[in-house]
Structures are given as structure tokens and as C-alpha cells.
Amino acid sequence: MCGICGKLNFDPDKPVEESLIRQMCVGIAHRGPDDEGVYIDKNVGLGNRRLAIIDLSPAGHQPMSNEDKSIWITFNGEIYNFPELRERLKKQGHSFFSNSDTETVIHLYEEHGIDCVKQLRGMFAFALWDSDNQRLFLARDRVGQKPFVYTIVNNSLVFGSEIKCILQDPSVRREVDLEAIHHYLTYQYVPSPRTAFSDIKKLPPGHILVCEKGQIKVERYWDLNYVPKVRMAEEEYGERILELLREATKIRLISDVPLGAFLSGGIDSSSVVAMMSQFSSEPVKTYSIGFEEQSFNELKYARIVAERFGTDHHEFIVKPNAIEVLPRLIWHYNEPYADSSAIPTYYVAKVTRQHVTVALNGDGGDESFGGYERYIANKLADYYQRMPVFIREGVIAQLIKKLPESTERRDMVRRIKRFTAAIPYSPERRYAQWMCHFDNDTKYQLYSPEFRERMAGIDSIDLLVNIYSKAKAVDFADKTFYADVMTYLPDDLLVKVDIASMAHSLEARSPYLDQRLMEFAASIPPDLKLKGMTTKHILKKALANILPPEILHREKMGFGVPIGRWFRHELKDLAYDILLDPRSVQRGYFDMSFVKKMLDEHVAGKVDHGYRIWALLNLELWHRMFIDSDDVSQPSLSL
């Protein structure tokens, strides 16, 4: 696991300065505290910050080359099938001087060229320089566990693990992409391939970028296919799921450093801990986060699992003063990011890193096996639309309008109103509406006249709707799973875990994101995932004899944060002071009277605007750190 960076000048006579590559490495030093390496070959420069996980010896130093030094690579991630690839390559005549998985990629490229990426099983982002062909080859793993950003500027290609290292190049402009901000307010993240900077892009998951003679080609090498379906008895599905999950977990235990696991007490993380316990001779080390607010606290479930499998269990309670880490979070996330569960994820990673260097988690189980309640809402919407119009739009609509909302986390009235408000739309737009934090009507009120005019005709909802048309699926449920795998999973959840873990030089591994398990899950009929009003039916059945009933049949909570309550109490003054500050006003994005109205309504308990306030707060603080500041090499922001 590492941080990577580099630059290629298209002019072969224009050298890359070593000092620039080293400065780029400074911004990602947290991703690799164990070693630093730089390779310069005239017009190309590669940098690496190493977190040693496999082969701790100096032989694992990067950038790494083949025998005749015609191919160099800077690599971030883990290749879980590297032992079998290595043995095959040895039989084909390749020599190895290290035990690193990185070296396997070099020799695999020698055999298969850019198609080598299709044989890699793992999480990765790498840059490979082929000097004989003057080819720069960039690749990102299938679902986007490892980040990769790049820009083309002044006849050069600059790239890295994080935006902040690219910004070390003085030729890269720090200009805000206003459309990206528009989309961020809808989804709480900036959707790929955009970033918050107009000149910087994300390499999408499952894609490669090849640059030869100044010509750049970006293409997809992997996609998830939901047809055809595999037909077998439910018991056989369950057996196959467990077989794949066990194997996916086992290969993720390959490490030369200590391992542990994040344990929320949900089905996915609990099942990973169960699998780990089957392969470990020592108690699995588990780590959980809780809150003083009981409606957000899952610790009791984590304790049930820890006791069931005899783990070495550790807990941490997150309190409102956690906001003190906000400047550091802003710096680590590089662009506006408003998923408030970044706070507990940051802390669980911090606590975990005190004991281990690698932690497994349950990411990806919901998207593959139908774990979100909004998937059930899709089914309910179909039933609701079959009601006579006079009942649906008359009697029920009037009744719902009169029901009072509360500020409780899972207020049923608020959820019903959100559900029914999206009913008139097509199924795709309806689902996208449910994913919104600022819908189009609210954004219209929030925006200043100037910003409203700039964004006229650009509908953020279309981004998600268009993903549906690309799905290789027939059933709407499958198309929705696909949409989440292509958007919410890589742009929100995986960003959260990668940034929070690497902020503490901790490697996070996800068995549920194994391509073989995901591909098999995609072949399962959706009615076995969503059976009646039950989510994850087939996964729960598979785990029936492994996990306690209290875990299998508990209500899904999600990794929520009591941000709404915090903004009505401990963080109220902070929100007013920053969002109504003259610096915020001068951005010209928002109608500040509407911002104040939101704050007032929230504090009075009339409407829960907690997550919207959090989004605006993160946006403003990001501007102050990345746009207003001259130096982004270190976090420098006071609240």
C-alpha cells in the first residue's frame, strides 16, 4: 500500500525536475510513511511513498523496475492473486528479486501488455513507464478502492493518488469547477470523473489510461454484468456465497504485518470477522465506534459478534468535540465531501492503527446483495402507484401533508414525505431523488441569482439516471444495484474508507469487493436478494448458521452521525459563524437569507437540515484551505 505520483512531459527533450516529484511525495507522505522513492528518466518522473505490507525488505522499494530497467512502476494497493501469478511467470522464464506483489505486475505487463490488468485480482492504482515504447500506462482497480487523479496541462500529464500532490506542480491551476459544486450539493460528493478542480479529473474505476507520443486514450477494461442469471436451489446459492466469501477473506489475510477488522455489528462486517476467525489461530482483533446518542450507537451489536467469535475487541466513543478534526478531514479529502460518517471512520481507523497495519471491513455487501432500505422503497413505490389516483393523490396526500415531522434520526413522517414526493417521477429519477441532499427545488432557493443562471439547464439528477441506461441488466432492481456500484460505492463509500484509513497509514481490505464474489452476486436473481420486504434474503440465509439471529434480523442503522443534534447544540455557533461569515458571502454562490433561514429552522427544530448544513460547512472550509490558501502541503485551517 502506497501513495503514488508522477509527471510525463510530452516533449521528450523537456526533463522532469526531481525536486517537483519529491515535493509531490510530501503531500502524500501519510499514505506511505515507511519509504520514499523517485525515478527520473528525462521527460518522465515517478514518485512513491511506501507503506510496507508485503516484503518489508529493501527489495520492495519503489519505483521498481524489471531486469534491464526498461520498465518502471509506482504501485499502490495489493494484488491478492500474486503468488499464483508469480509461479506462472517463473515458469515462463521471468526472474524475481523481491517477494513483492508489485514486481509481479511488471512481469505480467511484459507478457501481456496493457491487458495484464485483466488478470489482477485486488485493489490498485499504478503508473507503469515502458521506455522502449515510450508508453505511460495508468490503471485503477475494478470498483475504485484506490484513488487515481490526473490532469493534462502545458503539454504534460501530471498524476497522483491525491489532488494535493498534483497541486504541487505550479503549472496546475486551482480553479473551481462550478458544475462539480452543483453536483456535490446533490450527492454530498463530486461524481467521477470530475473533481472540484476544473482541470483535474479522476480516472474512473475499472479504467486504464494509456499515453503514447502525447496521445491519450482512456478505456474501460471491466464492467459488471447482471445477465444471464445462474439458476440453482437457495441452499446451493448459499453454499456458493460462503465458498466465495471464505476464499475472498482468506486471500486478504496475506500480510507481513498485523491484521484486524472494523466491526460495526452489521451483517457484512460481522460475516467478515466470522470468516477471519476460521483462518486465524489467534483471536481476531476487532475495532468499533459508538456514540453517546443511543439511536446512533451500534456497539451492543458489535459486542455480540465479538463475544460469539472470541475476538480481541476495542471500542471508541465519538463525541461532539470530534469536530476538532474537521480541518484535517478537509485536507485529507482534497475536495468537498459531506458524508458525515467520515468522522467515525477517521476515528476507528486511528484507533485500529494503534494495534495493526491492515484492517478488513464489510464494504460492498449492500450493493451486491441488496442491503439498503431504499431498494425496498422501489418495490413499495410500484405498489403505491397501482392505487387509484383519487386515493393516492387525494386522501393519502392530504393526510401526509398534515402529519408533523420531528428531528429524530429515523422520523417516519419525514421518510414518508420524502418517499411520496418522488412518486410522480420515472423509477430512475425517483431513485435519484431519494439520493438527493439538496433537490432541485431547494437548490433553486439556495442559489444566488448569478449562480442559478450559471447552472441553468444542468440537472444533477441526470448523472445517476444516465447510469441506468448503461447497465447490462433487465430487472430494475439489478439496474439500481449497478447504479450504486458505479456511483455511490466508489465516489462516496470507498473514498471515505480509503482517505480515513490512509490518513493513519492503515490499509483497509474488503472481501465483499472481490470481483469473483461480485460477479457471482450479479448472477443471482434479484428476487432472492429482496424477498418480500426483506433485504439481503439470500445472504442472510447463507449466514444463518454462522451469525447470531440478533445480527441477521436487526434493523439496519447505517454508519450515521448525530450531526443534526450537534448543530442544534454544541456546534450551533460554529455553523452560524462560518456559513454567514463575509468570506462565505463573497463566494457569490448562495442567497444568504436562505442559508440563515435553514440555520434558524434547524436550531428551532422545525426542519432537520443537519446534513445540508454539514455539506455547506465542508464546502466553505474546503475553499478556505484549497482555494484561498497558498500552501496545501499541510493542513492549516483554524475553526
N, C-alpha and C positions, 0 to 999 in steps of 0.2 A: 504494500500500500504506500502510495507516494503522492507528491504533488509534481505536476509536470508543466513545462513551459517551453517556448521557443520562438524562433523567427526565421523566415526564409525571404531573402531579397530576390526578386525575380531577375534582377540584373546580376549575372554571375560574377561581375567584376566589382560589385559593391559588397564589401565584407560586413559581417555582423560583429558588433562590438561585444567582447566578452563581459565587459562591465555592465552592459544592459541585461544580459541573461542572468548575471549574478544578482542584479537588483530585482529582476522579476522573481527570482527564487526567494528573496526576502519576504515578499508578500504572501508566500505560501509555505513558510518555514514550519508553521504549526502542523501542516499535513505530513511532514517528514522531518522529525527532529533528530534523526539518527545519523544523517549523512547528507552531503551536498555534492553534486557533480555537474560539470559543464563540458560540453563538447562543441568546438567551433571548427568548421571546415569552410573557410572563405565566406560564401554568401548564406550559410546556414548555421544556426546555433540552437542547441538543445540544452535544456536545464532540467535538473531533477532534485527534489528533496525527498529523502527516503525514510520511510517507516519500516524497519526491518521486521518481517513476519516469517518469511521462509528463506532459509540460508542466511544466517546472521553474520556470516563471514565477510571479509572484504571482497570476496569474489562476487558478491551480489551488488556491488557498486554500480550505479548508473550515472549517465547513459552507458549502455552496454553495446558491444559490437560482436560481429561474427569473427571467424579466424583471420581473414585477410583485411578486416576493418573497412570493408566496402559497404557494410550495412550497420547503422547505429539506431538504437531505440531508447526512448524515455517512456517508461511504462508506469501506469497507476492501476492498482487493482489486484485481483487474484484469478488465476486460471486453475480451476479445480480439477480438470482432467489432464493437467500437465504431466503426471507420472506416466500415463499410458501413451501420451503423445511423444514424450521423451524417449521411451523404449522403442517406439516405432521409428523415430528419426535416427536413433542409434543404429538400427538395423539397416537403414538406408545410407549409412556411412557418415553421419554427422558426429562431430566431436563436441563434448561439453566440458567447460572448465569450471562450472558452478553447479549448484543444486537449485538454482533459481527458476521459477516458472517463466520469468522474463526471457531468459535465453531460449526457451522453447519456442517462443513467438518468432524470434529471429530465424531459426532454422526452419520453422514451418513456412515462413514467408519465402525462404529460399526455394522450397519445394513447390509451393502453390501460389506465390504472388499474393495479390490482394484478396484472393479467395480464401486465404488462410483464416481469415476472421470467422468464416462459417464453421470452422472446426473447434473454435474456442468455446469452452463451457465455463462461464464465470462472469465476473463484473470487471470492467476495464475501460480505460481510455488511454490510448497510446499514440505516439508520433514516431514513425519509422522513416529514416532517411536512407535512400538507396542511391549511393553516389554514382554507381555505374550507369544508372538510368536517369540520374538527376530527378528523382521522384520523391516527393514527400507524401507519405501515406498516413492519414489520421483515421482513427476508428473509435467508436463508442459502443459499449455493450448493448444488448438487445432491448432492455427495458429502461436503461438510463440510470443505473445505480451510481455510476461515476460521471461527474460533470466534465464537459468539454466546451469551451468558448473560443471564438476566434474573430479576427477582423482582417479586412483587406484594406491597407492604407499605404499611400505613397509607393505603389508598386511592390508591396511586401505583404506577406501573410504572417500575422502575429497570433499566437495561440497560447492556451494555458488551462489549468484546472479551474482557475477562478478569474473573475473580471479584474480584481485588483492587481493581479500580476501583469495583465495586458496594459493597464493604465500606467505602468511604469515606463512604457515607451512614450516619449514626449510627442511623437507624431500622432498618437491616438487622441481624438477629441473627446471631451467629456460633455457631450451634447445629449440632452434628454430626448428620448423617443416618446413624444406626447401620446401617440396611439397606444404604446405599451402601457402607459399610465392609465389610459382609458380602460384597457382590458384588465389591468391589475385590480382596479376598483370593483370590477365584476367578479373576478375569480379568486382574489386575495394573493395571486401570484402572477408573474408575467409569463404568458404562454409561449412555448417554443414555436418557432426558432428565434423569436425576438428576445432581446434583453431590454432593460430600462435605458440603455445607451443606444443611440440611433445607429452607430457604426459597428456595434458588436453583436454577434449572433451566437446562438447555441447550436452546436452540432446535434441534430435530433437523435434520440435513442435508435439503435438498430441501423445506423447510417455510417458510411465511410466518406471521407473527403480525400481526393487524390489531386495533387498539384504537380504538373509536369510542364516545364517551359512556360510558366506563367499562366497556364490554362488550368482552371479549377473545375472539378466535377464532384458533385455531392449526390450519392445514391443510396437507396435502402438495400440492405442485404438480408433483412429478416422481418417477417410480419407474422401475426397470429391469425390462424385460420380456424374458423368455427364450423366448417363443413369439410367432409361429411362427419356424421356422428357415429361413435362406437356404440354398438348395441350389446348389452350383457345384463345379467341379473344385478340387482342392487348390491348383493354381497360381493360379487366379482368387482364391481366398481370400487367398493370399499377396500378390498384387498389390494387392488392395483394402486389406489391412492396412498395407502400406507406403505407399500413397497417403494414407491417413488419418493415419498416424504422421508422415509428412513435413509434411503440412499443419498438424497439431496442433503440431508443433515450430516450424514457420515463424511461425505467428501469435504464438507465445510468445517470439519474438525481438524483438517491437516494444518498444522502450525508448529513453529518452533518457539512460540511464546504462549503464556497462559490464556485460556478462553473462559468466557462466561456467557450469560444470556440476559437480555432485557425481558422482564416478566410483568405484563400488565394484569394478568389474570383472565384475559380473554382467551378464546378458543385457539387462536393461531399461535400466540407466544407460548401458551401452555402446552400445546402439542409439540412445539419445537423442543421445549425443555424435557418433555416426556421422551422424545427420540434421543436427545443428548444423553439422558440418564442410562439408556440402553447400551451406549458405547463408552461410557466413562467408568473407570474403576474408582474414581474419587467422586464425592458429592459435587454436583454441578453448582457453580457459583451463579446466583440469580440476583437481579437488581430491579427494584420497583420504586415508583414515585407516587406520593399521595398528597392530598390537600387537607387543610383543616375543615373546609366545607365538605360535609359528608356526601352531598349529591354529586360531587366530582371525585370522590375517593374510592378507588378500586382495591385498596390494599388488602381488604379482607379476602378477596378472591385470589390475589397473588399468594397470600399466606396458605390458603387451602392447597394450592398447587405445590408450593414449596414443601409443605408437610407431606403431601402424597408421595413426592419423589425424593424426599430427604435431601433437599438442596441446602447449600450454604447461602442463606438468604440475607440480603441487605436492603434497607429501606431509607427513603429520604422524604421529608415533608417540605413542599414548596409553599412559601408564604408571600404576601403581597410585596415585601421588600425585594422580591426576585426581580422587580422592575429595574433594580440597580444594574443588572446585566444587560439591559436593553442596548446601550451604546456598543457593547461588544457583539451582541447579536446582529445589530445593524451592519457592523463592519464585516462580520463573518459571512453574512448572506449576500453581500455585494450589490443587491438590488432590492427594491421594496418587496417585502414578504410578510404577509399578515396572518399566517396560520399561528394563532397564539399558543398552540401546543409545542411550538419551538422552545418555549420556556422550560417546561418539564423535561423535554427531550434533551435540552442542553444540560440540565442538572443530572439526569440519570446517566448521561454519558460521562459527566465529570466524576460522579461517584464510582461508576464502573471502572474508569481508567485508573483509579487508585489501587485496583486489585488485579486487573487483567488488561491485555492489549487488544484482544479480539472479543466481540460480543455478537451472538446470534440473536435474531429477532423474528417476529411473525409477519413482517411486511409482505403484502401481496395476496394474502389468503382471502380477503374480502372481494377483491376484484376477480379472482379466479373461481371462487365458489359461491358468489352471491351473498355477501355478508352485510350489505348496507340496507337499512330500513327503507331507503328511497327506492330500492328495487321492488319492494312490496308495494310501495306507493304507486309505482307504474301499473301494477295489476289492479289496485283499488281504483285508479283513475278510469280504467276500462269499464269496470262495473258501474262506477258513478255516472259515466257518460251514457249508459244504457237506460238510466232513469228517464221518465217523461220530463220534457223541458220545463213544464209549469211547476213540477215539484223541485227539480234541481235548481232552476234559476229564480223560482218564486219563493216557495215556502222555506226551503233549506237556506237559500242565500240570505233571506231576510233574518232568519233565526241566527245564522252565523254572524251577521253584521252586528247584532245586538250583544253578542257574548263579550264580556270584558276579558282583556288579556292580563297576564301577570308577568313579572320579570323572572319567574322561576326558570331554571335552565331548560326543562323539558315541558314547558307550558303547553298543554294540549290545544287550547284555543288558538294560540299563535300558530301552531303547526297545522291546524285545520284550515285556518285562513290562508296560510301560505300554499297549502295543498289545493284548495278550491280556486284560488286566484289564477293558477296556471292551467286549469282545466280546459279553457277555450282553445288553447294552442294545440298545434300538432304534437304528437308524442315526443318528438325530438326537441322541439322548443320548450315543451312543458318540462322535460327533464333538465334542460339547461336553465330554465327559470328557477328551479329548485336549488341549483348550484350557485345562484347569484347571491352576492352580499350587497351590492348596490345594483338594483334592477334599473332598467332604462328610465322609468318614471322618476325614481329617486335621484338618479344621476342628472336628469334634466333640471331638477330643483337645486341640486348641489352645485352645478357648474356655473361659473360666471358667464355672462353673455358671449364673451370672446372665446372662451374655451368650448362652450356649447357649439358655437359656429364652426370651430376647428374640427370638432368631432361629428358634425352633422353627416348623416348617411353611413356612419361606421358603426355597425351593430355588433357588439362583442359576443352576443348570443350566437351569431352565425359561425363563429370559430368552432364551437362544440357541435352545432348542428351539422356542419360540413364533415366532421369526422365520421358521423354515422354512415354517410354515403361511401366511405372508403372501407367499411367493414366487410370482410368475407364471411358473411353470416346471413341467415334467413330470418330467424326469430328476433323480435325487437329486444328481448332480454339479452341475447347474445351481443347484439349491436351496442347495447348500453354497457355491457361488460367491456367490450372493445374500446368504447369511447373513454371509459375511465382508465383503462390500461395505457391509452395513448396520451392522455392529458393529465388528469388528476394525480395518477400514480407517479409519473416521472417529474412533473412540474411542481408538485406540492409535497407529497409524502416522502419521496426519495430524496428530494432536495433537503427537506427538513432533517432527515436522519444523517445524510452524508455530511452536511455542514455542521450539525451539532456534534456528531461523533469526531469528525476530523479536527474540530476546534480544540479537542482534547487529545489529539493524536491517538484516537481509538478507531479500530477497524470494525465496521458493522457488516455482518453477513446475513443473508436472507434465504433460507431454504425454499420458501414458497415461491421465490422468483427464479428458481431453476427452470431452464427452458423446457426440459422434458416433462416436468410436473405441470407447467403452464400449458403446454401443448396438449397433454392428455386431458387436463381440466377443460380446455376449449372443445374437446370432442364429446364431452358429457352433455346430454340433453338438458336444456335449462330448467325443465320442469322437475328435474331431480335435484337441482340446486335450490330453487324456490318452489317448495311444495306447499300448496295452500298459502297460509300466511307465515310459513316457517322459512327463515333464511338458512343457508348452508346445510340443507337437509342431508345431502349425501356425505358431506364431510363429517357432520355430527354422527351419522350412522357409522361411519368408518372408525370414529374415535370412541364409540360407545363403551367399549371395554377397556379404554385407556385413561380417559379423563373422568373426574367425578361429575355426577349429574348437576351439581351446583354450578359447574363451569359450562357444561354443554347447554344448559337451558336457562342461563341467566339473561337478563335484559342487556342489550348492547349499550355501552355508555360512550365509547369513543374516548380519545385522549383529550378530553375537554379541560378548559381552564376557566376559573370563576372571574373572567375578565369583566363581565358586566357588573358584578358586585364591587370589584375593586374600583371601577370608575365612578361608582356612586359613593365611595367612602375614601379609602386610603389614597387613591390615585386621581381623585376628582380635580384637585388643584393643578396637578401636572397636565391633565388634558386641557383644561381651560387656558393655562399659561402658554402652552406650546401651540395649540391649534388656533388661538386668537392673537398670537404674537404678530407684530408688524412684519417680521420676516416671512411668516406664513401668508399673510395677506398679500405681500408683494409678489408672490409667485403668480398671482393672477388666475389660478385655476378655479377657485371656488367663490360662491356667494357666501360671504362670511356671516351674514344674518341667518342663513340656513344652517351653517355649521353650529352657530350658537344655539339655534333652536333645537338641534339634535342633542347638544350637550344638556340643555335645560330639561328637555323631555326625559332624557335618560336619568339624570340626577333626581328628578321628581318621581321616577318610577312609572311614568306614563307609557313609555315605549322602551323596549330593550334595544338600544343602539350600540351595545358594547363592542361587537365585532367590527362595526363600521368605524367607531371611534378609534379602535386599535389600528385599523387599516390606514386611516388618515394620519395617525400619530407616527406610524412607521414610515409613511411616505415623506412626511416633513423632515423627520430625523435623517432619513437617507439623503435627502437633498443637502442638508447641512454638512453631512460627513463626506459625501462623494462628489457633490457639485460645487458647494461653496468653499470647501477646504482645498488647500493646495497640495496637501500630502495625505495619501491614503495608505501609506505603507504600514501605519499603526493606527489602532482605534483612538480617536481623540475627539470626544464629544461629552460635554457635561450637561446633565439634566437639571 
